[in-house]
């Protein structure tokens, strides 16, 4: 290869021209600079692909792990919800069954009560035997409650009154007050039952019977056609005891009142 250097050109310019002419004269596949650039570019591409693939693999693994954890959590939540619902259904059914039994006793037990009282064969504990001599609060409470279950309402009421006098400090006193109110409620003496249920709230504010007592206050006011007072009591049950069977029953009665235009 021969390159002619024109006269008068600086030497550096001439050398640059010679290098350019030499590079231009080589094919691309033989140019060492081009080959080097191509090799570097290929290596960069391989590294980028490796990084991309590793990142995607890590993301895929993280996503798979997150999905597994979410599935496990979903299963746990479904189990807990099922167990909670089963527990709530059992509680609700027990409450409804008890109320239904008391209502049935109200409708069908009066004749048998009168007959049993006259004949003295009513079973259980006679009213004159209360309080039970030498017995504690639990035995006397159970005896009064048995009278209630036997639809011997007046005797049960007397037994619960005597219990509240004799065992005023008993941890069962709030229950006794509630069932004393219930003896009037099952006989549809709502005006009499109302202050007795209120006494549960006034005298035993921390009682577990408070939601039920407040619910029955709403029911009593409903039966007495005191719509505003009924709504207020039932709404309090929903607001203050939202996770109880009493709250769900209160909401049902509120929905009924709305459908009735009360």
C-alpha positions as CSV (number, residue, x, y, z in Angstrom):
1,X,0.0,0.0,0.0
2,X,1.4,3.3,-1.0
3,X,0.1,6.7,0.2
4,X,1.4,9.8,-1.4
5,X,2.0,12.7,0.9
6,X,1.3,16.0,-0.6
7,X,3.9,18.7,-0.2
8,X,3.2,21.3,2.4
9,X,0.9,19.1,4.7
10,X,1.9,18.9,8.4
11,X,3.4,15.6,9.4
12,X,0.7,14.8,12.0
13,X,-2.0,15.3,9.5
14,X,-0.2,13.1,7.0
15,X,0.2,10.3,9.6
16,X,-3.5,10.5,10.5
17,X,-4.3,10.2,6.8
18,X,-2.1,7.2,6.5
19,X,-3.8,5.4,9.5
20,X,-7.3,6.2,8.2
21,X,-6.4,5.0,4.8
22,X,-4.9,1.8,6.3
23,X,-8.1,1.1,8.4
24,X,-10.3,1.8,5.5
25,X,-8.4,-0.6,3.4
26,X,-9.1,-3.6,5.8
27,X,-12.4,-5.5,5.6
28,X,-14.6,-5.2,8.7
29,X,-14.1,-8.9,9.6
30,X,-10.3,-8.4,9.6
31,X,-10.2,-5.0,11.3
32,X,-8.8,-5.7,14.8
33,X,-10.5,-2.6,16.3
34,X,-13.9,-3.6,14.9
35,X,-13.3,-7.2,16.0
36,X,-12.5,-5.9,19.5
37,X,-15.6,-3.8,19.6
38,X,-17.8,-6.6,18.4
39,X,-16.4,-9.0,21.1
40,X,-17.0,-6.4,23.8
41,X,-20.5,-5.8,22.6
42,X,-21.2,-9.5,22.6
43,X,-19.9,-9.9,26.1
44,X,-22.0,-7.0,27.3
45,X,-25.1,-8.5,25.7
46,X,-24.4,-11.9,27.4
47,X,-24.0,-10.2,30.8
48,X,-27.2,-8.2,30.4
49,X,-29.1,-11.3,29.5
50,X,-27.6,-13.1,32.5
51,X,-28.7,-10.3,34.8
52,X,-32.1,-10.1,33.2
53,X,-32.6,-13.8,33.5
54,X,-31.5,-13.8,37.2
55,X,-33.7,-10.9,38.0
56,X,-36.7,-12.5,36.4
57,X,-36.0,-15.8,38.2
58,X,-35.7,-14.0,41.5
59,X,-38.9,-12.1,40.9
60,X,-40.7,-15.3,39.8
61,X,-39.6,-17.1,42.9
62,X,-40.7,-14.2,45.1
63,X,-44.0,-14.1,43.4
64,X,-44.5,-17.8,43.8
65,X,-43.6,-17.6,47.5
66,X,-46.0,-14.7,48.0
67,X,-48.7,-16.6,46.2
68,X,-48.1,-19.7,48.4
69,X,-48.2,-17.5,51.6
70,X,-51.4,-15.8,50.4
71,X,-53.0,-19.2,49.7
72,X,-52.1,-20.4,53.2
73,X,-53.4,-17.3,54.8
74,X,-56.6,-17.5,52.8
75,X,-57.0,-21.1,54.1
76,X,-56.4,-20.0,57.6
77,X,-58.9,-17.1,57.3
78,X,-61.5,-19.4,55.8
79,X,-61.1,-21.9,58.7
80,X,-61.3,-19.2,61.3
81,X,-64.4,-17.7,59.6
82,X,-66.0,-21.1,59.5
83,X,-65.3,-21.8,63.2
84,X,-66.5,-18.3,64.1
85,X,-69.7,-18.7,62.2
86,X,-70.3,-22.1,63.6
87,X,-69.8,-20.8,67.1
88,X,-72.1,-17.8,66.4
89,X,-74.7,-20.1,64.9
90,X,-74.6,-22.4,68.0
91,X,-74.9,-19.3,70.3
92,X,-77.7,-17.9,68.2
93,X,-79.6,-21.2,68.1
94,X,-79.2,-21.7,71.8
95,X,-80.6,-18.2,72.4
96,X,-83.5,-18.7,70.0
97,X,-84.3,-22.2,71.4
98,X,-84.4,-20.8,74.9
99,X,-86.7,-17.9,73.9
100,X,-88.9,-20.3,71.9
101,X,-89.1,-22.7,74.8
102,X,-90.1,-19.9,77.1
103,X,-92.7,-18.7,74.6
104,X,-94.1,-22.2,74.3
105,X,-94.2,-22.5,78.0
106,X,-96.1,-19.3,78.1
107,X,-98.7,-20.5,75.6
108,X,-99.1,-24.1,76.6
109,X,-97.8,-24.4,80.2
110,X,-100.4,-22.4,82.1
111,X,-102.9,-25.2,82.4
112,X,-100.4,-27.8,83.4
113,X,-98.9,-25.3,85.9
114,X,-102.3,-24.7,87.5
115,X,-103.0,-28.4,87.6
116,X,-99.6,-29.2,89.1
117,X,-99.9,-26.5,91.7
118,X,-103.4,-27.8,92.8
119,X,-102.3,-31.4,92.9
120,X,-98.9,-30.7,94.4
121,X,-97.3,-33.0,91.9
122,X,-95.6,-30.4,89.8
123,X,-92.1,-31.9,90.3
124,X,-89.0,-30.1,91.1
125,X,-88.8,-27.8,94.1
126,X,-91.8,-26.6,96.0
127,X,-91.9,-22.8,96.5
128,X,-92.0,-23.2,100.3
129,X,-88.7,-25.0,100.2
130,X,-86.8,-21.9,99.0
131,X,-84.2,-20.9,99.9
132,X,-82.9,-24.4,100.3
133,X,-81.9,-25.0,103.9
134,X,-78.1,-25.2,104.2
135,X,-77.6,-24.9,100.4
136,X,-75.4,-22.3,98.7
137,X,-76.2,-19.7,96.1
138,X,-75.7,-21.9,93.1
139,X,-78.1,-24.6,94.3
140,X,-80.8,-22.0,95.1
141,X,-80.3,-20.3,91.8
142,X,-80.7,-23.6,90.0
143,X,-83.8,-24.4,91.9
144,X,-85.4,-21.1,91.0
145,X,-84.4,-21.6,87.3
146,X,-85.9,-25.1,87.3
147,X,-89.2,-23.6,88.4
148,X,-89.0,-21.2,85.4
149,X,-88.3,-24.1,83.0
150,X,-91.3,-25.9,84.5
151,X,-93.5,-22.8,83.6
152,X,-94.1,-22.2,87.3
153,X,-93.6,-18.5,86.7
154,X,-95.0,-17.0,89.9
155,X,-93.1,-19.5,92.0
156,X,-90.0,-18.9,90.0
157,X,-90.3,-15.2,90.4
158,X,-90.7,-15.6,94.2
159,X,-87.7,-17.9,94.3
160,X,-85.5,-15.4,92.4
161,X,-86.7,-12.5,94.6
162,X,-85.7,-14.6,97.7
163,X,-82.4,-15.4,96.0
164,X,-81.6,-11.7,95.5
165,X,-82.4,-11.0,99.2
166,X,-80.5,-14.0,100.6
167,X,-77.5,-14.0,98.1
168,X,-77.3,-10.3,97.2
169,X,-73.5,-10.6,96.7
170,X,-73.6,-13.7,94.6
171,X,-71.9,-13.7,91.2
172,X,-75.2,-15.1,90.0
173,X,-77.2,-12.1,91.2
174,X,-77.3,-10.4,87.8
175,X,-78.6,-13.6,86.1
176,X,-81.2,-13.9,88.9
177,X,-82.4,-10.4,88.2
178,X,-82.6,-11.1,84.5
179,X,-84.7,-14.2,84.9
180,X,-86.9,-12.5,87.4
181,X,-87.6,-10.0,84.7
182,X,-88.1,-12.9,82.3
183,X,-90.9,-14.4,84.4
184,X,-92.9,-11.2,83.7
185,X,-91.9,-11.1,80.1
186,X,-93.1,-14.6,79.2
187,X,-96.5,-13.8,80.7
188,X,-96.6,-10.7,78.4
189,X,-96.6,-8.3,81.4
190,X,-94.3,-6.0,79.5
191,X,-94.9,-3.0,81.7
192,X,-93.8,-5.0,84.7
193,X,-90.8,-6.7,82.9
194,X,-89.4,-3.4,81.6
195,X,-88.1,-1.9,84.9
196,X,-86.8,-5.3,86.0
197,X,-84.7,-5.6,82.8
198,X,-83.6,-2.0,83.3
199,X,-82.4,-3.0,86.8
200,X,-80.0,-5.5,85.3
201,X,-78.3,-2.6,83.5
202,X,-78.5,-0.2,86.5
203,X,-77.3,-2.6,89.2
204,X,-75.0,-4.8,87.2
205,X,-73.5,-2.7,84.4
206,X,-70.7,-5.1,83.6
207,X,-73.0,-8.2,83.5
208,X,-72.8,-10.7,80.7
209,X,-76.6,-10.4,80.7
210,X,-76.5,-6.8,79.8
211,X,-76.9,-7.3,76.0
212,X,-79.9,-9.6,76.5
213,X,-81.5,-7.3,79.1
214,X,-81.1,-4.3,76.7
215,X,-82.6,-6.4,73.9
216,X,-85.6,-7.3,76.0
217,X,-86.0,-3.6,76.9
218,X,-86.3,-2.9,73.2
219,X,-88.8,-5.8,72.9
220,X,-90.9,-4.6,75.8
221,X,-91.1,-1.1,74.4
222,X,-92.0,-2.5,71.0
223,X,-94.8,-4.5,72.5
224,X,-95.9,-1.4,74.4
225,X,-95.8,0.5,71.1
226,X,-93.2,2.9,72.4
227,X,-91.5,3.0,69.0
228,X,-88.9,5.6,69.8
229,X,-87.8,4.0,73.0
230,X,-87.7,0.6,71.3
231,X,-85.6,1.9,68.5
232,X,-83.2,3.6,70.9
233,X,-82.7,0.4,73.0
234,X,-82.3,-1.9,70.0
235,X,-79.8,0.5,68.3
236,X,-77.8,0.6,71.5
237,X,-77.6,-3.2,71.5
238,X,-76.2,-3.1,67.9
239,X,-73.8,-0.3,68.7
240,X,-72.5,-1.5,72.0
241,X,-72.6,-5.2,71.6
242,X,-72.0,-5.7,67.9
243,X,-70.5,-9.2,68.1
244,X,-73.3,-10.8,70.0
245,X,-76.4,-12.8,69.2
246,X,-78.4,-10.1,70.9
247,X,-77.1,-7.5,68.5
248,X,-78.1,-9.6,65.5
249,X,-81.6,-10.1,67.0
250,X,-81.8,-6.4,67.7
251,X,-80.9,-5.6,64.1
252,X,-83.6,-8.0,62.9
253,X,-86.2,-6.2,65.0
254,X,-85.0,-2.8,63.7
255,X,-85.3,-4.1,60.2
256,X,-88.8,-5.3,61.0
257,X,-89.7,-1.9,62.5
258,X,-88.5,-0.2,59.3
259,X,-90.6,-2.5,57.1
260,X,-93.6,-1.8,59.3
261,X,-93.0,2.0,59.1
262,X,-92.4,2.3,62.8
